[in-house]
């Protein structure tokens, strides 16, 4: 999601993710004549070991418990939960399927509504 908005302390990461969105759009235009689609997924918090470790580190830096950090983070997610890895996999499968043949240059938010909060 940090490709969709900025977060203090994460300037380099936000920059890289914004770059992925621009790259997706430019490459989609370059490959469209070959009928090759290019799309990206912008996930919010995904329930992975990496996300949990990041949350734990951020909780320590903020001087709060992991549970307090998780509760704060989920207040910014309208669905109130982390995305499951299987949900990301299902979206990847869709984008790779013929059903998505008419979609290109898009970045899809899979974030429990986080971009609306």
Legacy VTK file of the C-alpha trace (Angstrom):
# vtk DataFile Version 3.0
C-alpha trace
ASCII
DATASET POLYDATA
POINTS 117 float
0.000 0.000 0.000
2.932 2.354 0.416
2.914 2.791 -3.352
-0.444 4.510 -2.925
0.465 6.987 -0.159
3.466 8.198 1.787
4.415 7.205 5.327
6.957 9.108 7.437
10.130 7.103 7.949
9.534 4.944 4.881
10.530 7.365 2.102
12.804 4.938 0.256
10.278 2.092 0.446
7.427 4.366 -0.710
9.581 5.607 -3.571
10.322 2.069 -4.721
6.653 1.060 -4.587
5.543 4.181 -6.483
8.159 3.206 -9.069
6.611 -0.246 -9.448
3.258 1.354 -10.246
4.825 3.595 -12.891
6.821 0.684 -14.310
3.637 -1.390 -14.540
1.856 1.301 -16.536
4.783 2.006 -18.872
5.497 -1.676 -19.529
1.802 -2.331 -20.154
1.856 0.309 -22.895
5.066 -1.065 -24.396
3.758 -4.643 -24.508
0.143 -3.933 -25.480
0.864 -4.275 -29.231
2.013 -7.832 -28.505
-1.205 -8.498 -26.529
0.847 -9.036 -23.351
-0.802 -7.706 -20.209
1.053 -6.209 -17.264
-0.633 -5.576 -13.927
0.451 -5.190 -10.313
-1.005 -5.987 -6.922
-0.769 -3.520 -4.040
-1.401 -5.577 -0.920
-2.000 -4.153 2.500
-0.944 -6.058 5.580
-0.614 -9.716 4.538
-0.453 -12.348 7.288
3.108 -13.534 6.639
6.157 -14.038 8.840
7.714 -10.943 7.260
4.715 -8.748 8.120
4.570 -10.047 11.680
8.299 -9.394 12.121
7.850 -5.865 10.745
4.948 -5.221 13.092
6.955 -6.527 16.040
9.866 -4.222 15.165
7.575 -1.236 14.771
5.869 -2.023 18.075
9.234 -2.118 19.840
10.259 1.172 18.199
6.985 2.749 19.340
7.335 1.342 22.871
4.093 -0.619 22.712
3.175 -4.288 22.642
2.709 -6.219 19.419
-0.992 -6.563 20.253
-1.339 -2.797 20.654
0.445 -2.183 17.352
-1.718 -4.767 15.575
-4.906 -3.183 16.967
-3.740 0.275 15.818
-2.812 -1.037 12.370
-6.147 -2.801 11.908
-8.059 0.368 12.844
-6.790 1.695 9.511
-8.236 -1.309 7.653
-12.035 -1.132 7.221
-12.346 -4.939 7.132
-10.335 -5.032 10.369
-8.059 -7.904 9.405
-4.912 -8.789 7.543
-5.119 -10.214 4.029
-4.370 -13.930 3.843
-1.617 -15.147 1.503
-4.165 -17.362 -0.272
-6.166 -14.256 -1.198
-3.105 -12.785 -2.896
-2.509 -16.090 -4.705
-6.103 -16.137 -5.983
-5.714 -12.641 -7.414
-2.430 -13.624 -9.076
-4.156 -16.634 -10.642
-6.948 -14.417 -11.932
-4.519 -11.918 -13.456
-2.645 -14.756 -15.162
-5.845 -16.246 -16.554
-7.681 -15.598 -19.804
-10.455 -14.006 -17.731
-8.174 -10.988 -17.191
-7.071 -10.715 -20.836
-8.668 -7.274 -21.148
-6.969 -5.814 -18.092
-3.576 -4.148 -18.384
-1.672 -1.311 -16.744
-3.620 -1.642 -13.521
-2.505 -1.803 -9.905
-5.095 -3.639 -7.850
-5.423 -2.846 -4.156
-5.870 -5.973 -2.041
-5.901 -4.284 1.309
-9.160 -4.770 3.166
-10.110 -1.215 2.226
-6.968 0.350 3.711
-6.738 2.959 0.952
-10.174 4.274 1.918
-9.385 4.740 5.609
LINES 1 118
117 0 1 2 3 4 5 6 7 8 9 10 11 12 13 14 15 16 17 18 19 20 21 22 23 24 25 26 27 28 29 30 31 32 33 34 35 36 37 38 39 40 41 42 43 44 45 46 47 48 49 50 51 52 53 54 55 56 57 58 59 60 61 62 63 64 65 66 67 68 69 70 71 72 73 74 75 76 77 78 79 80 81 82 83 84 85 86 87 88 89 90 91 92 93 94 95 96 97 98 99 100 101 102 103 104 105 106 107 108 109 110 111 112 113 114 115 116
